[in-house]
Amino acid sequence: MSGKDKISIFPSRMNLTLMKGRLKGAHKGHSLLKKKADALTLRFRAILKKIIDTKLLVGDIMKEASYSLAEAKFAAGDFTQVVLEKVESARTKIRTGKDNVAGVQLPNFEPFSEGVDSNELTGLSRGGQQVAHAREVYGKAVTLLIDLASMQTAFIVLDEAIKVTNRRVNAIEHVIIPRIENTISYITTELDERDREEFYRLKKIQEKKKKLRAAKESELKSLGINEDDAKNILEDNKDEDNYIFGDPEIKMYYFINRDPGSSVYAAVSEILLRSKYWELKKAESTKFHLMLGERNRLPFPRLGHEPGFNQTVNYYRGNGCICRKSSFVSTLSEFAERHGLHFDWMLPSYVVKPSQTQKEIKFHRKDNTDTVKLEIHKPWTEFKIEETVHDSRETLRKVSAILASENQRIWIAKPTAGAKGEGIFISTEIESLIEHVDNSSQAHVIQKYLENPMLLTGRRKFDIRDGVLRTASDAYDPSNLDKITSHLTNHCLQQKLATNFGDYEEGNELFFEEFSRFLRTSYDLSLEDDILPQIKYIIKSCVAAAKEKIEATGLNYSSFQLFGFDFIIDDNGRVYLLEINGAPACAEKLLPELAQSLITTVINPLYPPPVSAANPLNLFDMI
């Protein structure tokens, strides 16, 4: 069966039910359209017969009208000029209406008279009877012509409607219904094949368990233990078809890893494989319980349809609402406005887009013309148009002017899809920042730069991300915004650009234990009492704002996600949120414990391990 003969869809029981529903709807639609076509054809034939009769009648009435006009002119003379002088406006007018035939609107013209007949006294001196007769006959002719025009217009509309309806009937009957039937046949065949595979797999498991039972019985006999006395060892009350992990060599759950570049999920994979009750399948396999996927390439619509597998994926659908910088700003701002909240832990941030953005349009072609050059192998041609976009630049200008009067002048522009510090620009000139965005190809978030950050030894900046402090290599210098290593703490930038990288801390990473001592000695603050409560409150607020857009309740699969929150602290101990990372990395020192905590928190509750294999380690706090 070729791909054109069926719909491209994942074979599952849910999609089978969906296809059966679509087939039923297609048959119902075909029946209704067929009835509509019959009704239109019936009306079409009736109008056609009436048009023929009316045309014959018009011929007779026009013959009589011409003869009566000749009689009137013979009796009264040529009165054409007299009639034209007295006419000011048309007395016979047309009122339009519509008739509904099976949903098709047919125009209907209805004549009516308005005003006084200005030629009523024409022919009074002589020939009055003949003139009146001619006027009466021509009035009937006009009425018949209007009726004929109404019928012919309806005839044309009906003809086109019948053609369209018949095309739809034929398309449903000869294209749509066969494709749906072929799709149902394909899904049924695939499901039957899976059932056979599952039956074969269960048979193999039963065979392996029989071998294990026979080996254990043989071992008991060699030790001189009676089989009846050992009944409690060989037989238990558990359903062995569902509980098959008593032997640590039998794989109970399956997972796939589509993101080998992630250090966090590489560590998770390693722990799962060591547990002996998880088995790694090929990345393209559909028979899995857990998918460790790549964030931007997840097949969400295909999840949860595999029979016998309760599937889970390591990302929420829609997580970009807080993980993309521009969406992060809009999501939190909308939530705060809707609920009357003020997020004072969020620095003033505004989304600014390039003033002109290119939008690609694809037009399907019908033929080759000289006006547009088309490539032979493409069924479409591409056009790019300039589209003006709307953003918050005007609001940004007003707010920046107010803050400038308070000597708060530094702002930072960050690309919405940027990473590793790429494309970031810091300046005191708002127009320079806006120009920087206009010269780029993507939207930016222009955020107020924290000018009074808390500083470490050596007057160095830091931010808190993923449970560790990322530190700058050089002293903070607000007068020199071009010195990246004193303003941006991104690990890759520091390692690449700083000449003294690692002089203060190994790898420019400071952990909470040492940071806690620094807070007490330098700022008389407590990490546990002053800093972490603020961080937890901010995280709870962000999750509440994003919950509506990433809610996974009611889906056929489960989701979880590890978020990386990026915080900065001012010199008064106040915490601010900078951004949220949807696929965070982790300090190598914390990686094993983080991976195990992730398994303990979100994987083990869904896929319970054997009691002997459970690891209770969990560094996450419930907030």
N, C-alpha and C positions, 0 to 999 in steps of 0.2 A: 504494500500500500504506500503510495507516494505521499510526500508531505502536503501536496495540493489537494489530496482527496480527503484529508481529515484536518481537524483543528489542532494546532500545536498546544498541547496541554499535558500537565503532569498526570500520569495515570494513578488515580486514587479513588477510594470509594466515595469520598465527598464530591469529587469532580464527576464521577459516574452519575450520582444523584442529580448534580447540576445539569449535566448533559441530557438526562432523561426529562428533566423539567423543561429544558430548552426545546427538545424534540416535541414535547406535548404542546408547548407554546407555538412552535412552527406549524404544526398541523392545525391548531386552532386559527392562527393567522391566515394560513392558506385557505381554510374554509370560509372565513369572513371575507377575505379579498375576492374569493371566487364568487360569493354571493353578491358582493359589491359590483363586480364586473358584469354579472348577469343583469342586475338591476339597471346599471348604466346602459347596457346594450339594449334592454327592453325600451328604455326611455329614448334612446338614440333612434331606434327604428320607428317609434311613434312620431318623433319630431320629423324624421325624414319623410314619412308618409304625409304628414300635415304640410310640410314645405312644398311637396309636389302638388297637392291639392290647392294650396294657396297661390302658387305660381300660375296654375291654370285659371283660377278665379281672377287673379290680377290681370291676366291677359284679356279676359272678357270685359272686366270693368274698365280697363284703359281704352278698349275699343269703343265701349259705350260712351266714355267720357269724351273722347275725340269727336264722336258724332254729335253729341249734345253741344259741344263748344262750337262746332260748325253751324248748327241750327241757331244758336244764340247770336253768332256774328251775322248770320243772314238776316235775322229778324231785327236786331238792335244796332247793327253796324259794328265797326271796330271800337270796342270800349276798353282796350288794353291800357291806354294812357290814363283814362279816368280811374281805373282800378288801382294803378301804380301810385297815383297822386294821393289817394285816400289811405293807403296802407302805411302805418307807422311802426307796428311791431307784429310779430307772428301771433296769430290767434290760437292756432293749434300747437301745443307743446307736448313734451315727452317727460314722463315721470319714470325713473328707473327703480327697479326692485330686484330681489333675488329669490330664486327657488332652490331649495335644498334637496338634492337627489343623492342619497347614500353618501352624504358628506361632501358632495361637490356642489359648489355654489354656481348656479346658472343665472346669468343676467336676464332681466325681464323688462321690456319697454312697454309702457302703458300711455296711450295718447289721452290728452284732456284739453278742453277749450277754456279760454280765459279772455275776458273782455267782451266788448260789443262788436258785432259785425259792421265794419265801416262801409261796406259795399251793399248794405241791405236795400238801398233805394236805387241801386244801379239798374237801368232798363225800365225806369218808371214810365218814361214817355212812350216807349215802344219796346216790344220784345221782352218784357219783364218775366213772363212765364218761362221762356226758354233759358234766360240767364239764371233764374233760380234753380231750374232743373240741372243746368251745367254745374252750378256751385254744389249742389247736393251730390251729384255723381263723383265729382272730383274729391269731395270730402271722404266718401267711401273708399276711393282709391288710396288716399293718403293713409287712412286707417289700416288698410290691408298691407300697404308697404311697410308701415311701422311694425305690424305683426310679423311680416316676413323677415324684417331685419332682426327682430328679437329672436325668432326661431333659428335663423342662420347663425347668429352669434352663439346661441346655446349649443347649436350643432357642432361648431368648431371647438368650443370648450369641452363638450362631451367626448368628441373624437380624441382629443389629446389626453383627457382623463382615462379613457378606456385603454389607450396605448400604454400609459404609465402603469395602470393597474394590472394589465395583462403581463407586462414585463415583470412586475413584482410577483405575480402568481407563478410565472414560469421560473423565476429565480429561486423562489422558495421550494417549488416542486422538484426542480432539476439540479439545484446547486446546494442550497442550504440544508434541506432535509437529508439528501444523501451524505453530505459531509458530516452532519451530526450523527447519523446512523453509523457511518464508518468510524467515527470517533468513539462511539459507544462500543462498537465491536472491538476496537483496538484496546480500550481501557479494560473491557471484560477479559480479553485474551491475556493482557498483562497481569491482571489481578489473579486470574487462574494460574498463571505461571508462577506468581509469587506464592500462592497457596501451596503449589506443588513443592516449591523450594523450601517453604517453611515446614511442610510435612516431612520432607527429606531431612532437613536439619534436626527436627525433633527425633526422627528415627535414629539419626547418628548419635544424638545425645543419649537416647535410651540405650543404644548399643554400647556406648562408652561406659554408662553407669552400670550396665550388666557386667561388663568386663571388670570394672572396679569392684563390684559386689562379689563376683566369682573369685577375684584375687584375694579379697579380704576373707572370704569363707575358707579358701585354701590355706591362708595364713593361720586362721583360727584352728583349723584341723591339724596343721603341723605343730601347733602349740598344745594340742590335746584338749582344746576347749570344745565342749558340745555346742552344736549350732543352735539348739533350742535355748541353752543358757545364755547365748549371746544375742537373743532376739532383740533386746532393747538397743543393741549397737547397730544391728542391720536394719531395723525398722523403726521409723519415727512417725510422728503424726503430721509432719510437714509435707506439703504437696511438692514433690521433687521436680515436677515440671516447671514450677514457678520459682522454686528456691534451689538453685543449682550451684551456689557458690560455697557449699560445704567443703569441697575440694578446692584449695587455692589455685590449682592448675587449670580449672575450668573457667573460661572467660564469661563474665556475666553481663557486662555492659560494653558498648562500642562507642568510640568517639572518632572524629576526624579533625585534623588541624589544617586549616587553609591559610594560616598566617604564621609561617615559620619564622618570619622576621621579628616577631614580637618576643621580647625577652621574657615578659611575664607569662605568656601562654606557652612558651617553650618550657619554662620551669613547671607549669601546671601539667603539661603533657608528660614530662619526665616523672613526676610524682605519681600520676595516674598509672603509668606503665609499670612502675615499681610495685604498685599495690597488688598486682597479679589478677585483679578482678575487672580490669579495664583492658580493652584491646583496641589498638589503633588501626582504623580502616583506611583505604585509599581516599584521597581528598574528593574524588568524584562520586563516591558511594552515597547511596540514599538510605542505606540501612544503618542508622546510627541513633544513639541516644543523645549525644552531646556534640555540638558543632562549635569549634573554636575558629571563628571565621575572621575574614579580613573586613574591617569596618565598612568600607565603601562598596563592597562587592558581595553583599549577602542576599541570597535568594529567598527573601521573606515569604513570598506567595507560595513557595513550594514546600515550606516547612509544615510539619504536623499532619501530613497525609500518608505517612508510611504505616501500614498496619502492623500492630504489635510493638510500636516504638513510641514512647512518650518523649518527644524531642525538645531540646533546649538549645538556645543559641546565646552567645556571650555578648550580644549587643541588643539594645532596644531599637525598634523601628521608630524613626523620628527623633533620634537623639541629637540630631543637628540643631534642634531648637535651642539648645544651650551650649553645644560644643562648637558651633560656628560663631565667630565673634559678632557678626552683625545680628544674627538671630538671637544670640545670647542677650544682647542689649534690648532688642525689641520684646523678647519674651518676658524678661524681668520687668521692663517698663510697663508693658500692658497689664501684667499681673498686679503690680503695685497700684496702678491707676484704677483697675477694676475693683480692688478690695480696699481702696483708700489707705494704702500703706506708703511709708517713706523709707526706702532702703538707703539709710545714711552710710552704710558700709560699701556702697557702690560709688566709685568716682564718677563725676560727670562724663558721660560717654554719648557720642552721637555718630550715627551711620551716615557716611558721605559716599556717594557713588560718583564715578566719572561723569562729567557733564553730558557727554555724548557716548552712548554705548552702541555697539554694533549688534544688530539682531538679524539672524540668518533666516531667510525665507526660502522655501523650496516649492516651486510650482511644477506640477505634473504637465508634461507636454503632450500634445496630440499630434503634432507634425513638426517637421523642420521648417523654419522660416528664416529669411535673411536678416530679420531684425534682431534675433538672438542667436548667438553661436552656441550650439549644443554639442557635447561630446557624444559620440555614437553609442558608447557603452553605458551611458547614464540615462535612466528614464525620466530624469528631472533636471532642471537647471537651477542654479543657486543665485540668489540675489542678496546683497547686504545693504540694509538701510540704516540710516542714523536715527536713533530713537532717543528723544529727550527723557531723562529720568528725573524723579523727584526725590529729594532726600532732606536731611536736617541741617544743611549748611547755613541757612539763614538763622535758625535757632542757635547754632553754634557760634555764629558771629556775635549775636546779642549777648549770650552767656559769657563768652570770652572777654567782651568789652567790660562787663560788670566785674569779672574776676581780675582783669588787668588793673582796674582802679583800686583793688585790694592788694596789688603787687603779686598776683598769682598769674604768671604769664606763660609757663612752660606747658606744652601739650605734646602728645605722642600719637602718631598715626600708625595703625597696625592693619595689614591686609586681612580681610575676613577669612581667607583660606590659607594664610601663611603659617609657616612653622619654622622652628630653629632660628628665630630672629630675623628671617629674610624679609626684606621690604619695609622694615620699620624705619620711621623718620621722626626725629625729635626736633622741635623748634619753638621759639617764642612768637613767631609770626604765623597767625592763623591763615592768612592768604597764601603763604608759602606751603603750608600743610595741604590746603585745598587744591592748590596747583599740583602738588605731588600726587594727589589722588586722581585729578583730571588727566594726568599724563600716564596713569597706570591702566591696567585692563580689568580691574576688579574693584569692588566696593571696599572701603576701609572703615574702621572704627577709630575716630579721633577722640582720645580719652585724656582727661586732665592728668597731668604728670604729678605724682606726689613729690612736692618740693622739700618736705621735711621728713624724710624716711629715717627709721631707726638704723643706726650704723654700728657695725661690728668693729673689732680691733683694726686699726689702720683706717678708720673712717670709711668703711666699705659698705656698699649696699648689699642686700640679700632679698630673696623671696622664699616663701615656703611652698614647696610643691612635692606631692607624693611622699609625705612623711619625712622630708629632709630639707635642709636649708641650702639653696644654691647661692653661692657667694660670688661677689665681684673680685677681680684681681687688683684693681686700682682704686684709689681713694675717690670718693664721691665729689664731683666738681660741677656744680650747676652753671658755672660761668663758661664751661667748655662742653657743649652738647655734642660735639663731633667725636669725642673720645668714648667709643662704644663700650670699652671694657670697664668704664667707671659707672655706666648707666644700665646696661643690659646684662643680666646674670645668666643668660642662656648658656648651658654647659658647652655646646659646640662652638659658640662664638668666643667664649673665654679661652677654650683650649686652642683655638686657631689663631687668635689675635693677641692674646696677652703674653708678654715676655716673662712675667712672674707667676704664671699659672701654677697653682699648687703650693705656693710658698707659705701661705697661711694655714690652709687645710688641705689634706690629701684629696686631689681631684676636685677642689673647691666645693666640698660637701661637708656640711656641719650637721651633726645629728642632735636629736632632741635632748639627750642627756647633757651634752656640753652646752647647748643653747640655754637650757634651764639654769645652769650655774651662771652663765653670762648675764641673764636677765636679773637674777638676784643681786649680783655684785655691781652691775653697771646701771640698772634702772630701778632697782628695788621692786621688781615685778615677779610674779609667779607664773610659770608656764601653765600649770594645772588650774590655777584659780583665775588668772587674768586673761590669758591668751586663748587657750583651748575652748573655753565656753563660748567665746565670740565666734571661733571657727565653726563649732558645731551648730550654732544658731544660723549662721550664714548658709551652711550646707542644707539644713532643714528647709530654709526659705526657698532656696533654689530648686530643691526636689519638689516642693509644693507648687512652685510656678510651672515646672515642666511636666508635672504628673498628668495633666489632661492630654498632652501631646505625645507622651511616650507610654501611656497606660497599655499594659499587655493583657489585662483581664478579658476573658471571653475568647481569646485566640486559641488555635489548635496546638500551640506550642508555648513553651515558657521562655522567659528572657531574663538575663541579668546583665549588669555592666559595671566595670570598674572605671570610675571617673577620677580625673586628676584635677583638684582645685588648686589654683595658683593665688596665693595671698601675699600681701605686703603689709608691713606694720609701720606706723609713723612714730615719731620720737616721744609720743605720749602713751604708747602702748595700744593704740587703736588699730584694729585689723580692717583691711579693705580687700575685697575680692577683685582680682584683675581679669581672670578668664577661667574657663573650664575646658579641660582636655578630655576627649572621648576615648583616647587610646594611649594612656600614659605609660611612660617607661618607669623604671624603678632603680634606685641605687643598688648596686651589686650586693652590698652588705645585707640589705633588707629583702632581697629577692626570694630566697628559699622560704622565709617565714611568711612573706606576703602571699606566695603561691599556695602554701598549705592553708593559710587562713581563708583564702578564696574558696578552696575546695571544701573546707569545714563549714563555711557560711552558706554557700549557695549550691554546691554540687551534691554533697552528702545528704542533705534533707530531701532532695529529689530522687537520688539513687543511693539508698542506704547501703553502706559497705558491710562486710562481715564484721562481727564484733571484734574479732582478733585483729582486723586491719584498720579499725577506726583510729584516727589521730585527733585528739580534742584541741590541738593548738589553734588559737584564734586571736589575732591581734586587733580585730575590728571591734569598735565600741558601738553598741546599739544606742542610737540617738532619736 
